[in-house]
Amino acid sequence: MPQLKLENSLVDERYEVRERLSLGSYAEIFVARDRRANGQELVIKALNPHLQGTPESDLEKTLIENFQNEAIALDAVRHPHVILRLGHGTAADLNGVPFHYLVLEYMPGGDLLRLCKGCPGGALELQKALFYYKQVCEALAYAHSKGVIHRDLKPNNFLLSRDHSLLKVADFGVAKITGEESAEITRVGADIYAPPEHHPDESRGHVGRLTAAADIYSLAKSFYTVNGGRPPSQFIRRPITSLPDTINQQPWAQSLLTVLNRATAEKPEDRYATIIEFWSELANVATKAQPARNPVTVEDDATRVRTKDAKVELKVAPTNIPASPEQPEFTSLLASEASNLSTSTPTAPPPIADKRKIVVNFDAPTPAPETVAKSEPVPPRIARQRTQSPSVEQDMQLESFMAPMWRRVAVAILALLFLTTLVSVYRYAREHRTTTAATNTTNTPTNKIFGEQLEVIADGLTVRSGPGASFDKLGEITQNSKHKVVSKNPNGWVQIEVSEWSPRYPAGSQKQGWVNGNPKFVNITSRGWF
């Protein structure tokens, strides 16, 4: 079965599909823009049962049930560190192939495994790994409190924001809601990270019901990959009994091995009982690290983690989360019954349960076809050209030539008028800007723009040349130092006038720069300046 044709198309008269991000076993992921939300970027997750060949009807039904179950699970665990579901629908692609889809939050920073591959040794240093896994544990602790077991935890399913400061757990497609009547355990998850109870046919002991211990097992195996630089392939469905050579000599290695070994015990009852208990022990590993002479600073201030921060209690309860959209009710009318949607003339499929939306190509000169290969009637003028005498035909050709010519002249005149107007506006704006700038230079004080001061509460803070982690580093300012606020960026960055640079990283004669305004790093007050 070919992949869905959705690139450069419009779904549901709302979502402009741009490109395919990834391809799974039975789903395709596209990045799109929402016309009704000022072009906000989001993800279209489209179910495609044909990706592995024509499915049996029972398999297709199961896939659709799992797809709907993902929507239910995501709505049950709406949390700052869980991907948000924004909508759903059923449509047909540009080839008339029907599909169900979910609309999900877009995380442009890629996944955690991709981030690791870009680091030395393919791994994150301990404190940065703990920074991300604290967010994972907060999400899972909340999910477990709602009776939802993820069942497919791995670094690929931990997605990052553009600046890599925020992590969200994704892909609840095989999640188990423990309150459901069916407690049957089926084989799911990647073998490397899946616990023995996810393989009931091969498990030595019978597990009657899944618990949080299943996710704890997978989480420990994934931490091994993120911190060790390689997956625990030698420990498939076995406890972790050793660490990679890259970290085995670290002062905290034995403490980490103890935590991972218990978390991956063969019997669920021998593992940590809750995510909170697991995180408490994992965070405690950081205290075993030898204190460095200088505080650890990573590339992005927003992801800086200090040892004393690692044991902060998990913030399980979500805040400021938007309400869930309407729950989907996907029908099973897809691949197994697609043949019933075709006729002798190739046409797009009829509506499914009165909810079908036809996809249109918004880059094409005509809308997406309601009827594929539709035959258009011959325009009357062309039809007449085929039957008139030669003289009449010549008159019609002259008429056809003159009409476009007058239109071209009119368009040229309008374009000239528009250009003249633009030049006039530009000259006026330039003169006005010059006058205003001169006035501001002489009359506006430069030391009281906001009347606010910034106090550094972090143990050293990087100052950059612009409002973002991608800008050049100018230097550092020390803890407890105070600086005047010049301006603020909507993305949380603050421009300051530096009162004193850190002796370790001075910036010479540079007096202004940008810092991350995260309350974890700074405290801004309105006490004013002299």
Phi, psi and omega in degrees: 000127177293160177290160179296142178260096184233346181301140180056044179230169180243120181256131175060026181056028186216315189259115178273104182281126184261304185205162177275128179273315183202170183225124178257194180291321183223017180214151176240138184249125180237148171264138185217172176238144182263113181297332183270002180228043176056038176075021179303134178283140179208180183243135171256115176259108186257128177283130179223088181297346184277354186298333179254023184100174180294119185277157169293154183299322180294320179294317180298318179298318179296319180298319179292321177297318178296323180295317177290325178298326178297319178297318180296316181295317180298321179290330180287335185239039179298119191206153180302340181245026174232136178304134180272139170271128184254345181173189181196175177175178176227132185212180173237139182282186185293343176263005180083012180276123181285150178202151170268152179213153172246144174257121186236161175297143181258129177245101188283356183275006181079193181252171185293326179295320178297320177298318180299319183296338178271000180262158176303130181074005180069024185218156173269144173293158193307309187292325177289323176298319178295325178303316181284321184286339171297319178293320177298315182295324177298317180296315184288324177300320178290318179300316180294326178294338177264007177079023182249123175256125186294308175075001179215048181281130177195160184303331179295336183263011175253104187262151187239151173288173184300321181269007176064021179265344184235134178244142176224138179278135183233177174062074175264028185297332179244020180298149179248126175265111192293344179279353180292154181295322181281120179249014182297135180263123180246164183282115180217170174083158177291137184305322184297325186254349186282138177285165181303327183290348174278357178233069187301332181287337183250350182290141181286332180239154181270131177250119185288325185210140179290146177228180178300338181300333178295315178291324179298319177302308182295324180295320179294318179297322180289327177296323176304316180293314185293319183270334184263344176089000177204152181288153180280059185298330182282356182241034179296122182055030177225153177295151175284123183241358177203162181248158177300152181300334183296335181235359187295338182263003179290150181297339181261003187301315183295321178296318179295317180299321179299317180293312182293326179295315179292320182294338181251023177301149184296319180269131181303324182291344178270355179270182173295142185282329183224160176297322181298318178295318179298314181296320180303317180287322181293316179296329180293340179299326182298332180289345179277346180290142178293134181297132179278155179296321177243148180297148180288128178236124177263176188299322184252123180304326184293340181251017177288134180230128175255154184304319184291344178275342190295333185262014175301139182298148179293137175266090188280316185289129180283154176224149176055045178259129179297155182294154180289144173287176179299140180290138178284155172230077184290136175273165179269010183277081178227243190299314187293340181240014184297330182297334180286349183269353185262155175231183181296328174265125182301118180225159173291149184295149177291168182301144174260119179051035178060020182239004185292135174242128180277135177279135177240148179271111186277354175266347183280159180288343179233155178298162177302142190288132165284332174230120180288144180053043181286137180270120181270143176293151179288130180302145183304320183297317180294321180298321180291325180301332182281348187239347184280164177289164182302320182294316178298322181296322179295318178300318181294323178295319178296317178299318180294329180285318185292323183299311177297329181294315178297322179296320180295320178297316180297318179296320180297318179297314179298320180296321179295317178298318180296319179295319178299318178298318180299317180298318180296315179297319180298315180297318179297315182297321181294317178294319180294320180294321180296317179295315181296318180298320179295320179296315181296325183295325185268335189250337187266122177292146183259359184251008180216056180284313181248342184065030181235156175232153183244128177247131181279122177253348176280161180276069183100132184221134182281137175253128184244165184282348180209174185280070178171157182291346181278349180280161183296147177279125178270323183171200178225154173240152191269163178297142179074358177284152183239143185217151181280136177278127178263312180201169180231146179257140179304338181274008175097006178265146186237129174271131184232158169259113188288123177275330181200128178274154174293135179300332182287326182226070178287161181241020177067231184274357180295130184248342182232153178189182183243141177229158176289124183274016179303130179302342176291337186254327187223163175231119183254126180235163182252042181283343179082175179242180189303000000 
